[in-house]
Amino acid sequence: MNIKSKRTSKQKSKSKTGPMVTSSARRPKPNELFLNREIQLLAFNRRVLAQAEDRKIPSLERLKFLTIVSSNLDEFFEIRVAGLKEQIKLNAGNRGPDGKTPKETFRLVAQVAHEMVARQYALLNDDIFPTLAAAGIRFLRRAQWTPKQQAWVKDYFFREMMPVLTPIGLDPAHPFPRVFNKSLNFAVELTGRDAFGRDSQRAIVQAPRMLPRVIRLPPGVAEGEDDFIFLTSVLHQYVGVLFSGMEVLGCYQFRLTRNSDLFVDEEEIKNLRLALQGELPQRHLGDAVRLEVADNCSEETLQFLATQFELEEIDVYRVNGPVNLVRLMSVPDQVSRPELKFPIFVPGLPKGITKLSKGKDFFEVLKKQDILLHHPFQSFTPVIEFIQQAARDPQVVAIKQTVYRTGTDSVIMETLIEAAKYGKEVTVVVELMARFDEEANLNWAAKLEEVGAHVVYGVVGHKTHSKMALVVRREQEEGHKPVLRRYVHLGTGNYHTRTARLYTDFGLMTSNEEICVDVNQVFVQLTGLGKATKLTRVWQAPFSLHAGVLAAIENEIKIAGSNKHGNKTGARSHIIAKMNSLLESGVIDALYRASAAGVKVDLIVRGVCALRPGVPGLSENIRVRSIVGRFLEHSRIFYFRNGGDERVWLSSADWMDRNFFRRIELCFPVLDAKLKRRVISEGLKPYLDDNVQAWEMDGEGGYTRKHPARGPKAVRRNAQEQLLALLEVDG
């Protein structure tokens, strides 16, 4: 099946991010071949913010998109900006692939981030809050409290807050307290003397993390359908109680973001688990990188805080509202207003799974056919049931699985513990360096070891990012000796039940002997020692994935060259790749060469793309689009037309340096013809045709949102909506 993506003429759009394309056809200099990673990451978050701006989206979902931007920015500052600051501190003048020094990149990043944060709060205060209030969901300021609400708030403060608050007056005996990463704090200006005659003019109040930042008023107190107040409002109202006899001149909320990138010297450590356990507590106290503070904060207090944290003006973000918008993410779950949310959907099941209801098990089905699952449009439950069935089947002798992110509450992890208790040989490769999931993974590792499971932590220096589960079953067919047969699940996403309803991913279940042998070999590498063996069907990072991708691109270039007729190139060479990020220079160079050879290249890159598309003389045959919608696009799909003998691969890896060279990743082929067509028709074609949630990228890194053409014949194409309609029932 050959995909034909429509090349429509440029449409006018009011939605645009990034700089405009220049009219110059000058071929870029070598250091202009790549776009800046940090700026492109912020551009992605600007596209997410556009979802919050879109009034066609239900209002509570708009609020959620706004909080997602804040969550993304938190990690951006904790990791990316922190890294830039470290390079600047070390006077690293080295230029990145885009030709910019760390200091130049930091200045650009700060400018864009300040603009984005200002837009966030303007959108929240001027649009989203009023829209929600009109629908009966109100966030009440102190001036809006009724006498009954004031009485309730007073009781709440003395009953729930006062006992756990510890005000800290700043004087020689009470130095500035340690401020944890992303915690809520208040800087208080005071005058007067306390009971000991101290006249300290400053104090800090730290809000315990156990206290909710958004408080729902109970029935009988609330006057609207859903009334909320902020913890900050309560503390502002009663902060004077904490400093009896003194006068509060000002109380200002602030929040500090710190460097949260864990450092573990992988060349020196002898026990990764113990090293990580020692490092985790320090994450909350890394170097300061950003200060968020109320916009009414006095200049004197602002300068005082900035000095304490060794930050400059460029690092300070003044905000008109809560300093932590992420905490608003809980509001949609507290409100029963389905008309203000996306419609509820019930994930479907593929036809192969429906046979299980007729008395057959997974193993009987997989002997005859592969099963493809497309999440979240199709249920993640079969993956759980596959592991559960393996755990309880007396013929199953071993289960091996990788764990990258699985959550603190995981049915799959509990099932693996259960399997070990049943006496199965359970081997779990737990990635301890999965960023921000380290503690959860450490806890699961300990629980698994307690019941006798084999727990290993992969390969030091290479994160185990592949998503794979292997089941070994002893089977006896009539008239034959017992044999050990393998069954495998491979995925593009994590074994995480919550994100499986929020992220788009593919999962493949198969008993294909060659794939099963390959997966077993990878587990042998991860748990044992020895040289890498050549795999038959699967590409593996860091050994064969990069070379495999490059070879597939070169093959398309070769085919395009053989199809040339005169000045026309062979358009039948085609590459389509869908991923989260595209940064690796070797692959980008190969794609530029493919474009020059006449290969048609369609890239669906959700987030960061360093490649410059559509540049005359460089990449005129390359188109890049990003889809940002209800679900987070997470699947990685690589399509090569291969002269008509189409090759389709699914992978856990993006096209980034870290995925190719510093991670254990798998890229596996879809061999069944029907399933291959499904991946193409569900995972690629709708996204190439999308004219609602798609953003087209230009050669300067700017993005323009697509819109359906006007007129009676206009067709609205929303990939995620189409897939919901197609797959949320049995398909």
C-alpha positions, -999 to 999 in steps of 0.1 A, spaced: 0 0 0 16 33 -11 6 63 9 0 95 -9 1 125 13 -17 156 -1 5 186 -8 -21 214 -6 -12 250 -12 -3 271 18 -34 281 38 -37 313 58 -36 308 95 -38 329 126 -20 303 146 18 304 142 48 297 163 84 305 157 100 329 131 87 333 96 104 315 67 128 338 49 125 343 11 162 336 6 171 304 -12 207 305 1 219 271 11 225 271 49 261 271 62 272 239 80 263 253 114 228 263 101 218 228 91 204 221 125 178 240 146 183 247 183 171 219 206 160 241 235 141 266 213 124 237 195 114 222 228 98 255 239 81 257 205 65 223 212 51 237 245 38 267 227 18 243 205 5 226 237 -5 261 250 -24 266 217 -47 238 229 -54 258 260 -62 288 238 -85 269 216 -121 277 226 -134 248 206 -119 225 232 -140 219 264 -130 244 291 -118 219 318 -96 203 291 -82 237 283 -73 242 319 -56 208 318 -35 217 288 -24 249 306 -12 228 335 6 204 312 26 233 298 36 243 334 46 207 341 67 205 309 83 239 318 92 226 352 111 197 337 126 219 310 141 242 337 151 213 360 170 195 332 177 216 301 181 251 316 200 236 345 224 220 320 229 252 301 237 270 334 262 243 343 280 248 310 280 286 314 294 282 349 322 261 335 329 288 309 321 262 282 322 282 250 316 252 227 290 257 201 261 233 196 251 218 162 231 250 156 262 271 161 251 288 194 271 289 226 254 279 259 252 315 269 235 325 236 211 296 239 202 305 275 194 341 266 171 330 238 155 304 260 148 329 288 133 354 264 109 328 249 101 313 283 92 347 298 69 354 269 52 320 273 47 323 310 32 358 306 8 343 280 -1 315 303 -12 337 331 -30 362 309 -49 332 293 -58 319 328 -70 351 343 -86 367 312 -101 337 295 -101 303 313 -111 314 348 -140 336 335 -152 308 312 -152 283 340 -169 308 363 -197 313 338 -201 275 339 -203 275 377 -167 266 385 -152 294 405 -119 302 421 -128 327 448 -105 355 458 -106 368 494 -127 398 485 -153 374 471 -158 354 503 -192 356 519 -194 358 558 -202 321 559 -172 313 537 -149 335 558 -160 316 590 -153 283 573 -119 294 561 -110 306 596 -119 272 610 -100 255 582 -69 275 589 -68 268 627 -79 232 623 -59 220 592 -31 245 586 -20 261 618 -8 229 635 16 220 606 30 254 597 64 265 610 71 302 605 109 309 604 120 344 614 153 353 598 180 365 623 215 353 632 200 323 650 176 315 622 194 316 588 175 313 556 159 278 555 166 252 529 140 256 502 130 223 484 126 221 447 92 233 435 79 237 470 54 265 479 69 292 502 60 327 514 83 356 521 69 378 548 78 414 555 74 424 592 78 453 616 78 454 654 94 433 681 84 398 692 82 384 727 120 381 730 126 416 718 137 405 683 130 429 655 136 407 625 120 422 595 118 391 574 103 356 578 98 326 556 67 303 558 69 270 540 37 252 530 39 215 538 34 193 508 6 175 525 -17 205 523 -38 208 492 -30 239 471 -66 240 457 -93 236 483 -129 227 474 -156 245 495 -181 220 509 -218 221 502 -236 246 523 -206 269 522 -201 271 485 -226 292 467 -218 280 432 -219 245 419 -182 241 423 -164 267 444 -126 266 451 -102 287 471 -64 286 470 -42 277 499 -23 309 493 -54 329 499 -60 312 532 -24 318 544 -25 355 532 -57 360 552 -42 346 585 -4 350 581 -6 376 609 -16 349 634 18 333 629 36 365 640 16 376 671 22 412 681 40 421 649 27 438 619 28 421 585 37 445 558 37 420 529 33 383 522 45 370 489 43 335 475 74 321 458 86 288 443 121 278 435 131 254 407 164 235 412 187 214 390 171 179 393 194 159 370 209 132 391 246 127 389 259 92 394 295 85 384 289 54 364 326 47 360 333 47 398 302 32 413 301 -5 424 264 -7 433 241 14 411 211 9 434 230 21 466 245 50 447 211 61 435 195 58 469 222 81 482 217 106 454 179 108 454 175 130 485 198 156 470 176 161 440 154 185 460 184 207 469 203 211 436 214 245 423 187 271 418 178 278 382 144 297 384 125 318 408 87 322 404 73 349 426 40 368 430 39 399 407 30 421 437 62 412 455 82 442 467 114 450 449 133 448 481 121 412 489 125 402 453 162 412 454 166 395 488 153 362 474 173 364 442 205 371 463 198 341 486 194 318 456 223 334 436 199 342 407 198 371 383 169 392 371 166 370 340 159 340 362 130 356 380 94 350 367 68 373 381 33 357 379 -2 370 385 -17 339 402 -6 307 418 31 301 414 24 264 407 -2 260 380 5 222 379 -16 219 411 -47 230 391 -44 197 372 -65 181 400 -95 203 394 -110 185 364 -110 152 385 -128 169 414 -155 183 392 -183 161 378 -190 181 347 -188 158 316 -200 185 293 -168 205 301 -145 175 293 -136 154 264 -163 126 258 -156 94 277 -145 66 254 -143 28 259 -112 13 242 -119 -14 218 -103 -48 212 -88 -63 180 -106 -93 164 -78 -116 176 -85 -109 212 -123 -115 209 -115 -151 203 -105 -154 239 -141 -151 250 -147 -184 232 -126 -204 256 -92 -200 240 -62 -185 257 -35 -160 245 -11 -188 238 -34 -207 215 -43 -175 196 -6 -164 193 4 -197 178 -17 -189 148 -15 -151 145 1 -120 158 -19 -94 177 -15 -57 173 -28 -32 199 -32 5 192 -34 24 225 -53 43 238 -79 37 211 -76 0 219 -75 -14 255 -42 -20 274 -61 -47 294 -49 -75 270 -13 -67 279 -21 -71 316 -41 -102 310 -12 -117 289 11 -113 319 -16 -125 344 -23 -156 323 14 -163 321 18 -159 359 -10 -184 366 -5 -209 338 12 -241 352 29 -247 319 47 -213 319 82 -217 334 97 -182 330 87 -146 325 112 -119 316 103 -82 314 118 -48 312 105 -19 334 112 17 326 81 36 339 53 17 355 39 39 383 36 35 420 5 14 417 10 -12 390 -11 -43 383 17 -57 361 43 -54 388 20 -70 413 14 -98 388 52 -104 384 55 -106 422 26 -131 422 43 -152 395 75 -154 415 55 -166 445 40 -193 423 75 -205 416 80 -191 381 115 -180 370 108 -142 370 135 -119 357 129 -82 357 152 -56 342 145 -25 362 158 8 349 169 27 379 178 59 360 143 65 345 141 102 352 117 111 380 106 74 384 138 63 402 122 60 436 92 40 424 115 17 405 137 12 435 106 3 456 94 -23 430 129 -38 427 130 -43 465 95 -60 465 105 -83 436 137 -94 453 118 -102 485 98 -129 467 128 -144 449 125 -127 415 158 -120 396 162 -83 395 189 -67 374 195 -30 365 205 -33 329 239 -20 317 257 8 335 260 38 312 230 26 290 194 31 301 172 2 293 145 19 275 131 -10 254 96 -23 262 96 -61 261 81 -91 279 91 -127 272 71 -157 283 86 -192 281 60 -221 282 65 -258 282 41 -273 257 34 -308 245 16 -315 212 1 -350 206 27 -375 196 56 -351 202 81 -345 230 75 -315 252 91 -283 238 97 -248 252 79 -222 232 84 -185 235 58 -157 234 67 -120 233 51 -86 238 69 -56 223 58 -20 226 65 16 218 53 27 252 57 19 289 40 -8 309 19 19 326 -18 15 328 -25 52 333 -4 66 305 -18 38 282 -50 58 283 -33 91 276 -5 82 251 -7 68 216 14 37 213 15 4 195 20 -30 211 27 -63 192 22 -98 206 38 -126 187 52 -161 188 73 -156 157 104 -177 165 130 -153 150 116 -123 169 114 -144 201 149 -156 197 161 -120 192 143 -108 223 157 -137 243 192 -127 232 187 -91 243 176 -104 278 208 -125 279 229 -94 272 211 -75 299 214 -101 326 247 -117 317 281 -110 301 294 -115 266 297 -99 232 266 -88 213 252 -114 189 238 -105 156 200 -104 157 179 -118 129 148 -96 128 152 -69 154 174 -37 153 189 -30 187 206 1 201 234 7 207 245 -20 182 224 -21 150 196 4 153 215 34 139 231 14 111 197 -2 103 180 32 99 208 46 78 209 16 56 171 18 50 175 55 41 204 47 18 182 20 1 156 46 -7 182 69 -21 195 40 -43 160 32 -55 153 69 -63 185 71 -83 175 40 -103 141 56 -111 154 88 -125 142 98 -160 157 129 -174 154 157 -148 126 140 -130 133 120 -99 117 87 -89 88 98 -66 81 62 -57 109 63 -31 92 72 1 102 75 38 77 82 66 88 84 102 68 92 132 85 99 165 88 122 195 121 139 186 146 141 157 180 153 167 207 128 156 230 145 130 239 114 111 203 105 104 195 142 96 224 143 71 211 111 55 176 125 52 190 157 35 208 134 10 176 115 5 158 147 -3 185 157 -28 182 123 -45 144 129 -49 132 107 -21 98 119 -7 102 122 31 73 128 55 82 133 91 57 134 119 77 147 149 56 156 179 83 175 198 118 186 189 130 185 154 165 198 145 161 191 108 151 221 86 124 210 61 115 226 28 148 245 23 157 249 -14 188 230 -24 188 212 10 155 196 19 128 206 -5 114 171 -6 111 168 32 79 178 51 77 179 89 45 181 108 36 179 145 3 166 159 -8 180 192 -42 168 204 -62 151 231 -37 123 235 1 126 237 16 112 205 41 87 216 44 59 191 75 55 169 68 42 134 93 39 106 81 33 70 103 26 40 86 20 6 115 -3 -4 105 -4 -41 70 -15 -33 80 -42 -8 71 -20 21 89 -23 54 72 -11 86 90 -9 119 78 0 154 102 11 181 108 24 216 134 48 202 134 83 189 160 94 164 183 110 190 219 105 200 209 91 234 185 65 219 209 53 193 241 52 213 234 54 251 203 33 255 191 -2 251 163 1 225 145 -22 202 131 -16 167 110 -45 156 93 -52 122 56 -58 116 57 -89 95 21 -98 92 7 -82 60 -27 -73 76 -11 -58 107 14 -39 85 -16 -23 67 -31 -15 100 -1 4 112 0 24 79 -37 31 79 -39 39 116 -5 52 126 6 72 96 -20 81 70 -45 99 93 -16 120 107 -5 130 72 -40 140 63 -49 158 96 -59 194 90 -72 201 126 -45 193 151 -15 193 127 12 220 127 34 223 96 71 232 102 90 257 81 127 258 74 134 284 101 118 262 129 84 280 129 51 262 129 18 270 113 -14 253 124 -34 236 96 -71 244 92 -97 228 69 -104 246 37 -135 267 37 -165 259 16 -193 233 14 -169 206 2 -144 212 30 -135 180 49 -124 182 86 -97 155 94 -87 150 130 -66 119 132 -72 111 169 -110 116 165 -110 93 135 -91 66 153 -115 68 183 -144 64 160 -127 35 143 -113 16 172 -131 23 204 -155 -5 194 -143 -39 182 -124 -33 150 
